[in-house]
Amino acid sequence: MKGVSPTFHAPKKLDPCLGQYIYVYDLPSRFNDDLLKGCYTLMNWENMCPYLSNLGLGPKIIEESNETVISKENWYATHQFSLEVIFHNIMKDYKCLTNDSSLASAIYVPYYAGLDVGRYLWGGFNISIRDESPNQLVKWLAQQPQWKQMYGKDHFMVGGRVGYDFRRGSDKNEDWGTKLMFLPEASNITFLLIESCADKEFPLYENEFAIPYPTYFHPSNDDEIFEWQRKMRNRKREYLFSFVGAPRPNLTSSIRNELIDHCQSSKSCKLVGKHFGDPVHVLDVFQDSVFCLQPTGDSFTRRSTFDSILAGCIPVFFHPQSAYKQYMWHFPKNNSSYSMFIPETDVKRKRVKINETLFNVQESEVLEMREEVIRLIPKILYRYPSSRLETLDDAFDVAVKGVLRRIEAMKR
């Protein structure tokens, strides 16, 4: 019609959080806050209270020597079993939190399962004491309206210990751990653990996913990470390889004694057995090494793997379950792009000389692997809670995206 101006409709802005909203349960305090208040009871040979300070990051590390092994900011003596607390504190500032559970793509259950079970793993506690909190938790969850939507298939939880600590296979008191992950309700929940249960080839349970152990570095912004990566690229590496760890005389399957022998017999190797609890010393050795030996520990995986990657040191694995079948969301699918593999059996049967094997890797391959390791650094560290990264995903971001993808696939 003449004289009538067309109506202009501005395009609707897309919601940037669509498909990423997370609803966090306000759990009864016995499942998280009360455990922190009773931090001195969490481990019977170690006071966990200092390690759970600073939002779960632990005491700040201040470098006393004049060397610059660590950067000035955001280094903490973080405990390997504090992941639940760190993850929860980062989640409090997640960009797409919602108080409306009907909008949520995933529902987070902030139960500190690892801190809880850690109180009862040693000392002969009977199963009724060990299973009390897990039983109470699933009973509480089953009463929530959010649970009844998908019966837990959109729920996820972080366990800061290995999967076997939550999968006791019988009701015998002498058996290890709790039954948390064998409870019927828990079979629908996605569990994020520092190590998933697995056999030699595959993960055993489809609702378990391994995510990185916490390291000592918790940066507040992208620039801190870029600066650290530059530093690791430029670091001169004095040793061909190193081994940081104690022997395991009671574990007949362990190859640690053999690795210690290999290291002691080579001028190109640095061995750290005595001071492996000192973060600055350990990081200094890793930064000085081209390759870092990462055998199995008390379980398949070790926190040391992530400390060595943080230091730009190429990990050398001896068992596929130490990394290749574990950190599917965080590590490259091409294992040889960032690591070396020497089978345990070859070490035990003396079919291999580690010094020669590593010395024979072409320099160009070494440089490519190291560059891939340094590229991995953001994805294996947990940022400082309350901070945001602009262009990088840290271990938290990668894990949350993995959970959202999994739940979306189940909904489809």
Secondary structure, 3 states (H helix, E strand, C coil): CCCCCCCCCCCCCCCCCCCCCEEECCCCHHHCHHHHHCHHHCCCCCCCCHHHCHHHCCCECCCCCCCCCCCCCCEECCCCCCHHHHHHHHHCCCCCECCCHHHCCEEECCCCHHHHHHCCCCCCCCHHHHCHHHHHHHHHHHCCHHHHHHCCCCEEEEEEEEHHHHCCCCCCCCCCCCCHHHCHHHHHCEEEEEECCECCCCECCCCEEECCCCCCECCCCHHHHHHHHHHHHHCCCCEEEEEECCCCCCCCCCCHHHHHHHHHCCCCEEEECCCCCCHHHHHHHHHCEEEEEECCCCCCCCCHHHHHHHCCCEEEECCHHHCCCCCCCCCCCCHHHCCEECCHHHHHCCCCCHHHHHHCCCHHHHHHHHHHHHHHHHHHCCCCCCCCCCCCCCHHHHHHHHHHHHHHHHHC
